[in-house]
Amino acid sequence: MLNWIDRLPLSVLLIVALTLGLSPFFPEPHLWEKLKMLAVGELVRPLDIFDLLLHGVPWILLILKLGRLAGMRRA
């Protein structure tokens, strides 16, 4: 099911997570801002939810890729 993640280069996922996942960098990363809003229950606007998904998906894909690589090394 997740074989397509195996075909994604780790370097590309890392670059996308560090750029799109953290941009804009100042005054604070957008993902961090949205996670704080989620924690206090202020993430209610559709645009904010879209922003969380947009900036969070690269990190989720990177974590999945690293997990699959770690699983392959154990096997």
N, CA, C, O and CB atoms as a CASP TS submission, in Angstrom:
PFRMAT TS
TARGET T0000
AUTHOR 0000-0000-0000
METHOD Language model
MODEL 1
PARENT N/A
ATOM      1  N   MET     1       0.814  -1.194   0.000  1.00  0.00           N
ATOM      2  CA  MET     1       0.000   0.000   0.000  1.00  0.00           C
ATOM      3  C   MET     1       0.862   1.264   0.000  1.00  0.00           C
ATOM      4  O   MET     1       0.558   2.223  -0.710  1.00  0.00           O
ATOM      5  CB  MET     1      -0.929  -0.005   1.200  1.00  0.00           C
ATOM      6  N   LEU     2       1.907   1.269   0.772  1.00  0.00           N
ATOM      7  CA  LEU     2       2.763   2.452   0.842  1.00  0.00           C
ATOM      8  C   LEU     2       4.021   2.308  -0.006  1.00  0.00           C
ATOM      9  O   LEU     2       5.022   2.973   0.258  1.00  0.00           O
ATOM     10  CB  LEU     2       3.149   2.727   2.280  1.00  0.00           C
ATOM     11  N   ASN     3       3.983   1.455  -1.014  1.00  0.00           N
ATOM     12  CA  ASN     3       5.155   1.248  -1.860  1.00  0.00           C
ATOM     13  C   ASN     3       5.566   2.513  -2.604  1.00  0.00           C
ATOM     14  O   ASN     3       6.739   2.669  -2.943  1.00  0.00           O
ATOM     15  CB  ASN     3       4.884   0.141  -2.851  1.00  0.00           C
ATOM     16  N   TRP     4       4.636   3.406  -2.861  1.00  0.00           N
ATOM     17  CA  TRP     4       4.971   4.649  -3.565  1.00  0.00           C
ATOM     18  C   TRP     4       5.894   5.522  -2.726  1.00  0.00           C
ATOM     19  O   TRP     4       6.679   6.294  -3.277  1.00  0.00           O
ATOM     20  CB  TRP     4       3.696   5.426  -3.922  1.00  0.00           C
ATOM     21  N   ILE     5       5.814   5.416  -1.411  1.00  0.00           N
ATOM     22  CA  ILE     5       6.714   6.184  -0.550  1.00  0.00           C
ATOM     23  C   ILE     5       8.146   5.680  -0.695  1.00  0.00           C
ATOM     24  O   ILE     5       9.096   6.458  -0.605  1.00  0.00           O
ATOM     25  CB  ILE     5       6.264   6.099   0.922  1.00  0.00           C
ATOM     26  N   ASP     6       8.297   4.372  -0.919  1.00  0.00           N
ATOM     27  CA  ASP     6       9.631   3.800  -1.106  1.00  0.00           C
ATOM     28  C   ASP     6      10.310   4.375  -2.340  1.00  0.00           C
ATOM     29  O   ASP     6      11.537   4.467  -2.381  1.00  0.00           O
ATOM     30  CB  ASP     6       9.546   2.278  -1.219  1.00  0.00           C
ATOM     31  N   ARG     7       9.540   4.759  -3.339  1.00  0.00           N
ATOM     32  CA  ARG     7      10.110   5.296  -4.571  1.00  0.00           C
ATOM     33  C   ARG     7      10.470   6.782  -4.462  1.00  0.00           C
ATOM     34  O   ARG     7      11.214   7.291  -5.301  1.00  0.00           O
ATOM     35  CB  ARG     7       9.137   5.092  -5.710  1.00  0.00           C
ATOM     36  N   LEU     8       9.964   7.476  -3.460  1.00  0.00           N
ATOM     37  CA  LEU     8      10.293   8.895  -3.284  1.00  0.00           C
ATOM     38  C   LEU     8      11.690   9.030  -2.709  1.00  0.00           C
ATOM     39  O   LEU     8      12.014   8.373  -1.719  1.00  0.00           O
ATOM     40  CB  LEU     8       9.262   9.595  -2.367  1.00  0.00           C
ATOM     41  N   PRO     9      12.532   9.877  -3.315  1.00  0.00           N
ATOM     42  CA  PRO     9      13.872  10.070  -2.767  1.00  0.00           C
ATOM     43  C   PRO     9      13.816  10.770  -1.404  1.00  0.00           C
ATOM     44  O   PRO     9      13.078  11.738  -1.221  1.00  0.00           O
ATOM     45  CB  PRO     9      14.734  10.884  -3.746  1.00  0.00           C
ATOM     46  N   LEU    10      14.594  10.271  -0.468  1.00  0.00           N
ATOM     47  CA  LEU    10      14.641  10.855   0.870  1.00  0.00           C
ATOM     48  C   LEU    10      15.093  12.307   0.810  1.00  0.00           C
ATOM     49  O   LEU    10      14.575  13.148   1.545  1.00  0.00           O
ATOM     50  CB  LEU    10      15.575  10.047   1.775  1.00  0.00           C
ATOM     51  N   SER    11      16.053  12.609  -0.056  1.00  0.00           N
ATOM     52  CA  SER    11      16.563  13.986  -0.155  1.00  0.00           C
ATOM     53  C   SER    11      15.473  14.961  -0.570  1.00  0.00           C
ATOM     54  O   SER    11      15.411  16.078  -0.057  1.00  0.00           O
ATOM     55  CB  SER    11      17.719  14.054  -1.151  1.00  0.00           C
ATOM     56  N   VAL    12      14.617  14.549  -1.490  1.00  0.00           N
ATOM     57  CA  VAL    12      13.526  15.421  -1.947  1.00  0.00           C
ATOM     58  C   VAL    12      12.541  15.664  -0.809  1.00  0.00           C
ATOM     59  O   VAL    12      12.116  16.798  -0.586  1.00  0.00           O
ATOM     60  CB  VAL    12      12.796  14.799  -3.167  1.00  0.00           C
ATOM     61  N   LEU    13      12.177  14.606  -0.091  1.00  0.00           N
ATOM     62  CA  LEU    13      11.253  14.768   1.037  1.00  0.00           C
ATOM     63  C   LEU    13      11.842  15.680   2.106  1.00  0.00           C
ATOM     64  O   LEU    13      11.127  16.492   2.693  1.00  0.00           O
ATOM     65  CB  LEU    13      10.908  13.405   1.647  1.00  0.00           C
ATOM     66  N   LEU    14      13.125  15.551   2.357  1.00  0.00           N
ATOM     67  CA  LEU    14      13.772  16.395   3.359  1.00  0.00           C
ATOM     68  C   LEU    14      13.761  17.864   2.941  1.00  0.00           C
ATOM     69  O   LEU    14      13.472  18.742   3.754  1.00  0.00           O
ATOM     70  CB  LEU    14      15.210  15.929   3.594  1.00  0.00           C
ATOM     71  N   ILE    15      14.071  18.125   1.690  1.00  0.00           N
ATOM     72  CA  ILE    15      14.071  19.508   1.184  1.00  0.00           C
ATOM     73  C   ILE    15      12.669  20.102   1.232  1.00  0.00           C
ATOM     74  O   ILE    15      12.494  21.248   1.648  1.00  0.00           O
ATOM     75  CB  ILE    15      14.616  19.559  -0.259  1.00  0.00           C
ATOM     76  N   VAL    16      11.671  19.332   0.809  1.00  0.00           N
ATOM     77  CA  VAL    16      10.287  19.828   0.813  1.00  0.00           C
ATOM     78  C   VAL    16       9.819  20.087   2.243  1.00  0.00           C
ATOM     79  O   VAL    16       9.155  21.091   2.504  1.00  0.00           O
ATOM     80  CB  VAL    16       9.342  18.818   0.115  1.00  0.00           C
ATOM     81  N   ALA    17      10.157  19.193   3.170  1.00  0.00           N
ATOM     82  CA  ALA    17       9.739  19.378   4.561  1.00  0.00           C
ATOM     83  C   ALA    17      10.394  20.622   5.165  1.00  0.00           C
ATOM     84  O   ALA    17       9.753  21.364   5.909  1.00  0.00           O
ATOM     85  CB  ALA    17      10.090  18.131   5.399  1.00  0.00           C
ATOM     86  N   LEU    18      11.658  20.847   4.848  1.00  0.00           N
ATOM     87  CA  LEU    18      12.353  21.998   5.429  1.00  0.00           C
ATOM     88  C   LEU    18      11.954  23.317   4.786  1.00  0.00           C
ATOM     89  O   LEU    18      12.028  24.362   5.432  1.00  0.00           O
ATOM     90  CB  LEU    18      13.842  21.813   5.306  1.00  0.00           C
ATOM     91  N   THR    19      11.535  23.291   3.528  1.00  0.00           N
ATOM     92  CA  THR    19      11.142  24.545   2.870  1.00  0.00           C
ATOM     93  C   THR    19       9.642  24.788   3.011  1.00  0.00           C
ATOM     94  O   THR    19       9.232  25.705   3.723  1.00  0.00           O
ATOM     95  CB  THR    19      11.533  24.519   1.379  1.00  0.00           C
ATOM     96  N   LEU    20       8.829  23.991   2.353  1.00  0.00           N
ATOM     97  CA  LEU    20       7.376  24.185   2.414  1.00  0.00           C
ATOM     98  C   LEU    20       6.837  23.905   3.810  1.00  0.00           C
ATOM     99  O   LEU    20       5.917  24.581   4.272  1.00  0.00           O
ATOM    100  CB  LEU    20       6.675  23.284   1.396  1.00  0.00           C
ATOM    101  N   GLY    21       7.403  22.920   4.474  1.00  0.00           N
ATOM    102  CA  GLY    21       6.929  22.553   5.800  1.00  0.00           C
ATOM    103  C   GLY    21       7.172  23.611   6.860  1.00  0.00           C
ATOM    104  O   GLY    21       6.429  23.688   7.838  1.00  0.00           O
ATOM    105  N   LEU    22       8.205  24.432   6.681  1.00  0.00           N
ATOM    106  CA  LEU    22       8.514  25.445   7.689  1.00  0.00           C
ATOM    107  C   LEU    22       8.275  26.883   7.230  1.00  0.00           C
ATOM    108  O   LEU    22       8.314  27.801   8.049  1.00  0.00           O
ATOM    109  CB  LEU    22       9.935  25.300   8.111  1.00  0.00           C
ATOM    110  N   SER    23       8.029  27.094   5.938  1.00  0.00           N
ATOM    111  CA  SER    23       7.872  28.465   5.471  1.00  0.00           C
ATOM    112  C   SER    23       6.546  29.062   5.926  1.00  0.00           C
ATOM    113  O   SER    23       5.600  28.300   6.122  1.00  0.00           O
ATOM    114  CB  SER    23       7.974  28.519   3.953  1.00  0.00           C
ATOM    115  N   PRO    24       6.418  30.331   6.103  1.00  0.00           N
ATOM    116  CA  PRO    24       7.497  31.308   6.171  1.00  0.00           C
ATOM    117  C   PRO    24       8.268  31.145   7.473  1.00  0.00           C
ATOM    118  O   PRO    24       7.695  30.771   8.497  1.00  0.00           O
ATOM    119  CB  PRO    24       6.946  32.738   6.047  1.00  0.00           C
ATOM    120  N   PHE    25       9.546  31.422   7.435  1.00  0.00           N
ATOM    121  CA  PHE    25      10.418  31.158   8.574  1.00  0.00           C
ATOM    122  C   PHE    25      10.303  32.199   9.680  1.00  0.00           C
ATOM    123  O   PHE    25      10.540  31.895  10.849  1.00  0.00           O
ATOM    124  CB  PHE    25      11.836  31.084   8.112  1.00  0.00           C
ATOM    125  N   PHE    26       9.940  33.427   9.315  1.00  0.00           N
ATOM    126  CA  PHE    26       9.869  34.498  10.308  1.00  0.00           C
ATOM    127  C   PHE    26       8.474  35.085  10.308  1.00  0.00           C
ATOM    128  O   PHE    26       7.913  35.218   9.220  1.00  0.00           O
ATOM    129  CB  PHE    26      10.922  35.597  10.025  1.00  0.00           C
ATOM    130  N   PRO    27       7.875  35.439  11.391  1.00  0.00           N
ATOM    131  CA  PRO    27       8.416  35.466  12.754  1.00  0.00           C
ATOM    132  C   PRO    27       8.477  34.082  13.395  1.00  0.00           C
ATOM    133  O   PRO    27       9.246  33.879  14.335  1.00  0.00           O
ATOM    134  CB  PRO    27       7.580  36.383  13.618  1.00  0.00           C
ATOM    135  N   GLU    28       7.678  33.115  12.902  1.00  0.00           N
ATOM    136  CA  GLU    28       7.770  31.725  13.358  1.00  0.00           C
ATOM    137  C   GLU    28       7.273  30.838  12.232  1.00  0.00           C
ATOM    138  O   GLU    28       6.466  31.269  11.409  1.00  0.00           O
ATOM    139  CB  GLU    28       6.944  31.487  14.677  1.00  0.00           C
ATOM    140  N   PRO    29       7.752  29.591  12.190  1.00  0.00           N
ATOM    141  CA  PRO    29       7.264  28.697  11.127  1.00  0.00           C
ATOM    142  C   PRO    29       5.749  28.541  11.164  1.00  0.00           C
ATOM    143  O   PRO    29       5.146  28.431  12.231  1.00  0.00           O
ATOM    144  CB  PRO    29       7.922  27.323  11.249  1.00  0.00           C
ATOM    145  N   HIS    30       5.153  28.535   9.987  1.00  0.00           N
ATOM    146  CA  HIS    30       3.704  28.481   9.850  1.00  0.00           C
ATOM    147  C   HIS    30       3.136  27.211  10.486  1.00  0.00           C
ATOM    148  O   HIS    30       2.081  27.242  11.119  1.00  0.00           O
ATOM    149  CB  HIS    30       3.309  28.554   8.375  1.00  0.00           C
ATOM    150  N   LEU    31       3.839  26.111  10.312  1.00  0.00           N
ATOM    151  CA  LEU    31       3.372  24.849  10.889  1.00  0.00           C
ATOM    152  C   LEU    31       3.315  24.948  12.404  1.00  0.00           C
ATOM    153  O   LEU    31       2.353  24.485  13.018  1.00  0.00           O
ATOM    154  CB  LEU    31       4.286  23.686  10.468  1.00  0.00           C
ATOM    155  N   TRP    32       4.317  25.537  13.008  1.00  0.00           N
ATOM    156  CA  TRP    32       4.338  25.695  14.462  1.00  0.00           C
ATOM    157  C   TRP    32       3.169  26.566  14.922  1.00  0.00           C
ATOM    158  O   TRP    32       2.516  26.267  15.922  1.00  0.00           O
ATOM    159  CB  TRP    32       5.679  26.310  14.922  1.00  0.00           C
ATOM    160  N   GLU    33       2.913  27.643  14.184  1.00  0.00           N
ATOM    161  CA  GLU    33       1.798  28.536  14.518  1.00  0.00           C
ATOM    162  C   GLU    33       0.466  27.775  14.463  1.00  0.00           C
ATOM    163  O   GLU    33      -0.366  27.916  15.359  1.00  0.00           O
ATOM    164  CB  GLU    33       1.766  29.748  13.550  1.00  0.00           C
ATOM    165  N   LYS    34       0.270  26.980  13.423  1.00  0.00           N
ATOM    166  CA  LYS    34      -0.989  26.237  13.278  1.00  0.00           C
ATOM    167  C   LYS    34      -1.115  25.141  14.339  1.00  0.00           C
ATOM    168  O   LYS    34      -2.216  24.883  14.827  1.00  0.00           O
ATOM    169  CB  LYS    34      -1.084  25.618  11.873  1.00  0.00           C
ATOM    170  N   LEU    35      -0.019  24.502  14.698  1.00  0.00           N
ATOM    171  CA  LEU    35      -0.061  23.490  15.757  1.00  0.00           C
ATOM    172  C   LEU    35      -0.418  24.117  17.104  1.00  0.00           C
ATOM    173  O   LEU    35      -1.148  23.518  17.894  1.00  0.00           O
ATOM    174  CB  LEU    35       1.289  22.763  15.857  1.00  0.00           C
ATOM    175  N   LYS    36       0.092  25.317  17.367  1.00  0.00           N
ATOM    176  CA  LYS    36      -0.268  26.027  18.602  1.00  0.00           C
ATOM    177  C   LYS    36      -1.750  26.384  18.593  1.00  0.00           C
ATOM    178  O   LYS    36      -2.429  26.261  19.612  1.00  0.00           O
ATOM    179  CB  LYS    36       0.590  27.305  18.770  1.00  0.00           C
ATOM    180  N   MET    37      -2.255  26.832  17.432  1.00  0.00           N
ATOM    181  CA  MET    37      -3.678  27.147  17.322  1.00  0.00           C
ATOM    182  C   MET    37      -4.523  25.896  17.559  1.00  0.00           C
ATOM    183  O   MET    37      -5.559  25.961  18.220  1.00  0.00           O
ATOM    184  CB  MET    37      -3.992  27.752  15.939  1.00  0.00           C
ATOM    185  N   LEU    38      -4.081  24.758  17.021  1.00  0.00           N
ATOM    186  CA  LEU    38      -4.794  23.498  17.211  1.00  0.00           C
ATOM    187  C   LEU    38      -4.819  23.101  18.689  1.00  0.00           C
ATOM    188  O   LEU    38      -5.834  22.616  19.187  1.00  0.00           O
ATOM    189  CB  LEU    38      -4.144  22.386  16.372  1.00  0.00           C
ATOM    190  N   ALA    39      -3.710  23.308  19.379  1.00  0.00           N
ATOM    191  CA  ALA    39      -3.605  22.919  20.787  1.00  0.00           C
ATOM    192  C   ALA    39      -4.560  23.715  21.683  1.00  0.00           C
ATOM    193  O   ALA    39      -5.070  23.183  22.668  1.00  0.00           O
ATOM    194  CB  ALA    39      -2.173  23.107  21.269  1.00  0.00           C
ATOM    195  N   VAL    40      -4.803  24.981  21.347  1.00  0.00           N
ATOM    196  CA  VAL    40      -5.679  25.798  22.189  1.00  0.00           C
ATOM    197  C   VAL    40      -7.107  25.885  21.641  1.00  0.00           C
ATOM    198  O   VAL    40      -7.946  26.593  22.197  1.00  0.00           O
ATOM    199  CB  VAL    40      -5.100  27.197  22.328  1.00  0.00           C
ATOM    200  N   GLY    41      -7.378  25.162  20.547  1.00  0.00           N
ATOM    201  CA  GLY    41      -8.733  25.121  20.012  1.00  0.00           C
ATOM    202  C   GLY    41      -9.107  26.293  19.134  1.00  0.00           C
ATOM    203  O   GLY    41     -10.294  26.555  18.937  1.00  0.00           O
ATOM    204  N   GLU    42      -8.127  27.009  18.599  1.00  0.00           N
ATOM    205  CA  GLU    42      -8.416  28.165  17.743  1.00  0.00           C
ATOM    206  C   GLU    42      -8.355  27.838  16.257  1.00  0.00           C
ATOM    207  O   GLU    42      -8.555  28.725  15.427  1.00  0.00           O
ATOM    208  CB  GLU    42      -7.449  29.280  18.048  1.00  0.00           C
ATOM    209  N   LEU    43      -8.085  26.599  15.906  1.00  0.00           N
ATOM    210  CA  LEU    43      -7.968  26.213  14.503  1.00  0.00           C
ATOM    211  C   LEU    43      -9.354  25.864  13.972  1.00  0.00           C
ATOM    212  O   LEU    43      -9.727  24.692  13.916  1.00  0.00           O
ATOM    213  CB  LEU    43      -6.986  25.013  14.329  1.00  0.00           C
ATOM    214  N   VAL    44     -10.110  26.878  13.585  1.00  0.00           N
ATOM    215  CA  VAL    44     -11.496  26.653  13.161  1.00  0.00           C
ATOM    216  C   VAL    44     -11.772  27.133  11.745  1.00  0.00           C
ATOM    217  O   VAL    44     -12.679  26.616  11.093  1.00  0.00           O
ATOM    218  CB  VAL    44     -12.439  27.341  14.110  1.00  0.00           C
ATOM    219  N   ARG    45     -11.020  28.101  11.255  1.00  0.00           N
ATOM    220  CA  ARG    45     -11.264  28.609   9.899  1.00  0.00           C
ATOM    221  C   ARG    45     -10.773  27.612   8.862  1.00  0.00           C
ATOM    222  O   ARG    45      -9.718  27.004   9.051  1.00  0.00           O
ATOM    223  CB  ARG    45     -10.573  29.974   9.693  1.00  0.00           C
ATOM    224  N   PRO    46     -11.503  27.428   7.781  1.00  0.00           N
ATOM    225  CA  PRO    46     -11.069  26.494   6.736  1.00  0.00           C
ATOM    226  C   PRO    46      -9.674  26.812   6.182  1.00  0.00           C
ATOM    227  O   PRO    46      -8.914  25.898   5.863  1.00  0.00           O
ATOM    228  CB  PRO    46     -12.073  26.500   5.601  1.00  0.00           C
ATOM    229  N   LEU    47      -9.340  28.083   6.068  1.00  0.00           N
ATOM    230  CA  LEU    47      -8.026  28.455   5.563  1.00  0.00           C
ATOM    231  C   LEU    47      -6.923  27.993   6.512  1.00  0.00           C
ATOM    232  O   LEU    47      -5.870  27.543   6.060  1.00  0.00           O
ATOM    233  CB  LEU    47      -7.946  29.967   5.355  1.00  0.00           C
ATOM    234  N   ASP    48      -7.150  28.099   7.806  1.00  0.00           N
ATOM    235  CA  ASP    48      -6.166  27.652   8.789  1.00  0.00           C
ATOM    236  C   ASP    48      -5.996  26.130   8.750  1.00  0.00           C
ATOM    237  O   ASP    48      -4.886  25.620   8.896  1.00  0.00           O
ATOM    238  CB  ASP    48      -6.582  28.101  10.196  1.00  0.00           C
ATOM    239  N   ILE    49      -7.099  25.417   8.552  1.00  0.00           N
ATOM    240  CA  ILE    49      -7.027  23.953   8.457  1.00  0.00           C
ATOM    241  C   ILE    49      -6.268  23.559   7.192  1.00  0.00           C
ATOM    242  O   ILE    49      -5.446  22.643   7.219  1.00  0.00           O
ATOM    243  CB  ILE    49      -8.454  23.323   8.458  1.00  0.00           C
ATOM    244  N   PHE    50      -6.541  24.245   6.088  1.00  0.00           N
ATOM    245  CA  PHE    50      -5.806  23.998   4.841  1.00  0.00           C
ATOM    246  C   PHE    50      -4.321  24.270   5.035  1.00  0.00           C
ATOM    247  O   PHE    50      -3.485  23.487   4.583  1.00  0.00           O
ATOM    248  CB  PHE    50      -6.361  24.873   3.698  1.00  0.00           C
ATOM    249  N   ASP    51      -3.980  25.374   5.705  1.00  0.00           N
ATOM    250  CA  ASP    51      -2.582  25.707   5.979  1.00  0.00           C
ATOM    251  C   ASP    51      -1.902  24.614   6.797  1.00  0.00           C
ATOM    252  O   ASP    51      -0.766  24.238   6.509  1.00  0.00           O
ATOM    253  CB  ASP    51      -2.488  27.045   6.716  1.00  0.00           C
ATOM    254  N   LEU    52      -2.588  24.106   7.808  1.00  0.00           N
ATOM    255  CA  LEU    52      -2.029  23.024   8.622  1.00  0.00           C
ATOM    256  C   LEU    52      -1.734  21.810   7.756  1.00  0.00           C
ATOM    257  O   LEU    52      -0.671  21.201   7.878  1.00  0.00           O
ATOM    258  CB  LEU    52      -2.992  22.644   9.763  1.00  0.00           C
ATOM    259  N   LEU    53      -2.666  21.456   6.884  1.00  0.00           N
ATOM    260  CA  LEU    53      -2.450  20.307   6.000  1.00  0.00           C
ATOM    261  C   LEU    53      -1.324  20.576   5.013  1.00  0.00           C
ATOM    262  O   LEU    53      -0.472  19.716   4.793  1.00  0.00           O
ATOM    263  CB  LEU    53      -3.735  19.965   5.244  1.00  0.00           C
ATOM    264  N   LEU    54      -1.315  21.759   4.418  1.00  0.00           N
ATOM    265  CA  LEU    54      -0.298  22.099   3.429  1.00  0.00           C
ATOM    266  C   LEU    54       1.107  22.041   4.020  1.00  0.00           C
ATOM    267  O   LEU    54       2.022  21.500   3.399  1.00  0.00           O
ATOM    268  CB  LEU    54      -0.564  23.483   2.860  1.00  0.00           C
ATOM    269  N   HIS    55       1.276  22.584   5.192  1.00  0.00           N
ATOM    270  CA  HIS    55       2.595  22.625   5.811  1.00  0.00           C
ATOM    271  C   HIS    55       2.918  21.347   6.586  1.00  0.00           C
ATOM    272  O   HIS    55       4.084  21.095   6.887  1.00  0.00           O
ATOM    273  CB  HIS    55       2.689  23.819   6.734  1.00  0.00           C
ATOM    274  N   GLY    56       1.919  20.543   6.911  1.00  0.00           N
ATOM    275  CA  GLY    56       2.141  19.330   7.680  1.00  0.00           C
ATOM    276  C   GLY    56       2.378  18.081   6.858  1.00  0.00           C
ATOM    277  O   GLY    56       3.089  17.179   7.300  1.00  0.00           O
ATOM    278  N   VAL    57       1.799  18.009   5.672  1.00  0.00           N
ATOM    279  CA  VAL    57       1.929  16.808   4.839  1.00  0.00           C
ATOM    280  C   VAL    57       3.386  16.478   4.507  1.00  0.00           C
ATOM    281  O   VAL    57       3.749  15.304   4.564  1.00  0.00           O
ATOM    282  CB  VAL    57       1.144  16.987   3.551  1.00  0.00           C
ATOM    283  N   PRO    58       4.237  17.443   4.164  1.00  0.00           N
ATOM    284  CA  PRO    58       5.636  17.068   3.902  1.00  0.00           C
ATOM    285  C   PRO    58       6.306  16.391   5.104  1.00  0.00           C
ATOM    286  O   PRO    58       7.096  15.463   4.927  1.00  0.00           O
ATOM    287  CB  PRO    58       6.435  18.304   3.509  1.00  0.00           C
ATOM    288  N   TRP    59       5.999  16.841   6.306  1.00  0.00           N
ATOM    289  CA  TRP    59       6.577  16.229   7.504  1.00  0.00           C
ATOM    290  C   TRP    59       6.026  14.829   7.726  1.00  0.00           C
ATOM    291  O   TRP    59       6.761  13.927   8.129  1.00  0.00           O
ATOM    292  CB  TRP    59       6.304  17.098   8.733  1.00  0.00           C
ATOM    293  N   ILE    60       4.738  14.643   7.467  1.00  0.00           N
ATOM    294  CA  ILE    60       4.136  13.315   7.616  1.00  0.00           C
ATOM    295  C   ILE    60       4.762  12.342   6.626  1.00  0.00           C
ATOM    296  O   ILE    60       5.079  11.208   6.985  1.00  0.00           O
ATOM    297  CB  ILE    60       2.604  13.379   7.409  1.00  0.00           C
ATOM    298  N   LEU    61       4.944  12.780   5.374  1.00  0.00           N
ATOM    299  CA  LEU    61       5.571  11.921   4.375  1.00  0.00           C
ATOM    300  C   LEU    61       7.009  11.584   4.750  1.00  0.00           C
ATOM    301  O   LEU    61       7.449  10.449   4.570  1.00  0.00           O
ATOM    302  CB  LEU    61       5.533  12.589   3.007  1.00  0.00           C
ATOM    303  N   LEU    62       7.744  12.567   5.271  1.00  0.00           N
ATOM    304  CA  LEU    62       9.124  12.324   5.690  1.00  0.00           C
ATOM    305  C   LEU    62       9.174  11.319   6.834  1.00  0.00           C
ATOM    306  O   LEU    62      10.020  10.425   6.835  1.00  0.00           O
ATOM    307  CB  LEU    62       9.799  13.638   6.110  1.00  0.00           C
ATOM    308  N   ILE    63       8.293  11.455   7.788  1.00  0.00           N
ATOM    309  CA  ILE    63       8.256  10.516   8.921  1.00  0.00           C
ATOM    310  C   ILE    63       7.894   9.109   8.438  1.00  0.00           C
ATOM    311  O   ILE    63       8.488   8.132   8.892  1.00  0.00           O
ATOM    312  CB  ILE    63       7.237  10.993   9.994  1.00  0.00           C
ATOM    313  N   LEU    64       6.931   8.996   7.525  1.00  0.00           N
ATOM    314  CA  LEU    64       6.571   7.691   6.966  1.00  0.00           C
ATOM    315  C   LEU    64       7.754   7.060   6.234  1.00  0.00           C
ATOM    316  O   LEU    64       8.022   5.868   6.385  1.00  0.00           O
ATOM    317  CB  LEU    64       5.376   7.831   6.013  1.00  0.00           C
ATOM    318  N   LYS    65       8.457   7.867   5.442  1.00  0.00           N
ATOM    319  CA  LYS    65       9.613   7.371   4.692  1.00  0.00           C
ATOM    320  C   LYS    65      10.699   6.879   5.647  1.00  0.00           C
ATOM    321  O   LYS    65      11.255   5.799   5.452  1.00  0.00           O
ATOM    322  CB  LYS    65      10.174   8.471   3.768  1.00  0.00           C
ATOM    323  N   LEU    66      11.000   7.668   6.678  1.00  0.00           N
ATOM    324  CA  LEU    66      12.030   7.268   7.638  1.00  0.00           C
ATOM    325  C   LEU    66      11.620   6.007   8.395  1.00  0.00           C
ATOM    326  O   LEU    66      12.455   5.147   8.677  1.00  0.00           O
ATOM    327  CB  LEU    66      12.307   8.406   8.626  1.00  0.00           C
ATOM    328  N   GLY    67      10.340   5.902   8.720  1.00  0.00           N
ATOM    329  CA  GLY    67       9.852   4.713   9.397  1.00  0.00           C
ATOM    330  C   GLY    67       9.965   3.480   8.527  1.00  0.00           C
ATOM    331  O   GLY    67      10.330   2.404   9.002  1.00  0.00           O
ATOM    332  N   ARG    68       9.650   3.639   7.250  1.00  0.00           N
ATOM    333  CA  ARG    68       9.755   2.495   6.334  1.00  0.00           C
ATOM    334  C   ARG    68      11.216   2.113   6.119  1.00  0.00           C
ATOM    335  O   ARG    68      11.531   0.926   6.025  1.00  0.00           O
ATOM    336  CB  ARG    68       9.085   2.819   4.980  1.00  0.00           C
ATOM    337  N   LEU    69      12.112   3.095   6.040  1.00  0.00           N
ATOM    338  CA  LEU    69      13.533   2.789   5.897  1.00  0.00           C
ATOM    339  C   LEU    69      14.060   2.056   7.133  1.00  0.00           C
ATOM    340  O   LEU    69      14.843   1.114   7.012  1.00  0.00           O
ATOM    341  CB  LEU    69      14.337   4.080   5.663  1.00  0.00           C
ATOM    342  N   ALA    70      13.631   2.485   8.311  1.00  0.00           N
ATOM    343  CA  ALA    70      14.057   1.822   9.531  1.00  0.00           C
ATOM    344  C   ALA    70      13.513   0.393   9.592  1.00  0.00           C
ATOM    345  O   ALA    70      14.204  -0.516  10.050  1.00  0.00           O
ATOM    346  CB  ALA    70      13.601   2.620  10.754  1.00  0.00           C
ATOM    347  N   GLY    71      12.292   0.200   9.137  1.00  0.00           N
ATOM    348  CA  GLY    71      11.695  -1.133   9.101  1.00  0.00           C
ATOM    349  C   GLY    71      12.403  -2.063   8.139  1.00  0.00           C
ATOM    350  O   GLY    71      12.545  -3.256   8.407  1.00  0.00           O
ATOM    351  N   MET    72      12.849  -1.515   7.009  1.00  0.00           N
ATOM    352  CA  MET    72      13.566  -2.318   6.007  1.00  0.00           C
ATOM    353  C   MET    72      14.936  -2.753   6.538  1.00  0.00           C
ATOM    354  O   MET    72      15.402  -3.854   6.245  1.00  0.00           O
ATOM    355  CB  MET    72      13.734  -1.516   4.692  1.00  0.00           C
ATOM    356  N   ARG    73      15.567  -1.886   7.312  1.00  0.00           N
ATOM    357  CA  ARG    73      16.904  -2.216   7.827  1.00  0.00           C
ATOM    358  C   ARG    73      16.836  -3.318   8.880  1.00  0.00           C
ATOM    359  O   ARG    73      17.768  -4.112   9.010  1.00  0.00           O
ATOM    360  CB  ARG    73      17.571  -0.966   8.423  1.00  0.00           C
ATOM    361  N   ARG    74      15.729  -3.370   9.637  1.00  0.00           N
ATOM    362  CA  ARG    74      15.574  -4.413  10.660  1.00  0.00           C
ATOM    363  C   ARG    74      15.263  -5.764  10.049  1.00  0.00           C
ATOM    364  O   ARG    74      15.612  -6.805  10.605  1.00  0.00           O
ATOM    365  CB  ARG    74      14.476  -4.035  11.639  1.00  0.00           C
ATOM    366  N   ALA    75      14.603  -5.741   8.899  1.00  0.00           N
ATOM    367  CA  ALA    75      14.164  -7.002   8.297  1.00  0.00           C
ATOM    368  C   ALA    75      15.278  -7.733   7.581  1.00  0.00           C
ATOM    369  O   ALA    75      15.054  -8.809   7.027  1.00  0.00           O
ATOM    370  CB  ALA    75      13.042  -6.750   7.337  1.00  0.00           C
TER
END
